[in-house]
């Protein structure tokens, strides 16, 4: 993958290239930053460069045939010195004795990468047909990775271990990875891409060099929408602004049938029913959303949190701190006054509690009906 495929982030690209130029590539680098900012895209491009991918005609390999061979393998994400680890579920039909590893879903993983380097855990869960399962990096992954990395490099250069969402490791996996980080195999570079680095063991965080990635500039997102998606400049500018620096959010906004559109409709439905105290509609609403898978329920509640924030901010009449689509903004014109300083904190805390309880397998019907009925009280403040 080329650095040119990364949207924006020119400063981050320069910093990575400088590490190589000055021979300061750390044995472990952790990419952190907001969702949709391109952390994974940067990590993939950097891994490709370390393994021989050309950038502006420059490569770390000296033999032209080796360069062509490396680029051909990287194009299919099948380079023998590039090892991926990522959260997975237990494959259907496997026994409890089966030791689950990332390679169980290698075909699905390569298919996801083939669609582009910008994706979310939710998209990955759909690829795996995860339903209600939680994705985890299991203990066996560390054993497999240790075996792979202690083998000699097939191309004579770097070996790269790219770990996506390392915070999804269980404690046994994390402790074994720690040993690998403390005594890394020769010419091995670990690239960790984390959404919630604070959830990692402190001992792991202390043994990696943190590489912070910022939101993508709005202008860069708008330019990419025009060049890559064929959007006219006015619509691209609006979508780029509403995306709040996230390319994945920008792509979601392009899709009229996206999940966020469904979540918006459900948000409007519950708020209207709560305001009118329509218990029948609130009961119907809670039964409807309780049928979703737990991961989808949590995504919906996270979206609701964002909408509560946006409607509260809407009252300040400052366009530069609002991030809404045209449809969301039209609804906010009439609804925003009901989200105010008297209830915004309580509503946000209620949504956060529900997210937590759903994650702990609480009864969804009870949780969502309680949320819906409590909203009656909050909206009257």
Protein Blocks (a to p, Z undefined) as FASTA:
>chain_A
ZZklpggjllmmmmmmmmmmnopacfbdcdeddehilmmmmmmmmmmmmnopaeehiafb
fbfklmmmmmmmmmnopafkbccdddddddehiafklccdfklmmmmmmmmmmnopbdcf
klmmmmnonmjaccdddfklmmmmmmmmmpccfklpacddddehkllpcfklmmmmmmmm
mmgcehiacddddfblmlpcfklmmmcccdddddddfklmmmmmmmmnopafklmmmmmm
mnnopaklmmmmmpmkbmklmmmmmmmmmmmmmmnopaklmmmmmmmmmmpcfklmmmmm
mmmmmmmmmmmmmmnopaklcccdfklmmmmmmmmmmpcfklmmmmmmmmmmmmmmmmno
pafklmmmmmmmmmmmmmmZZ
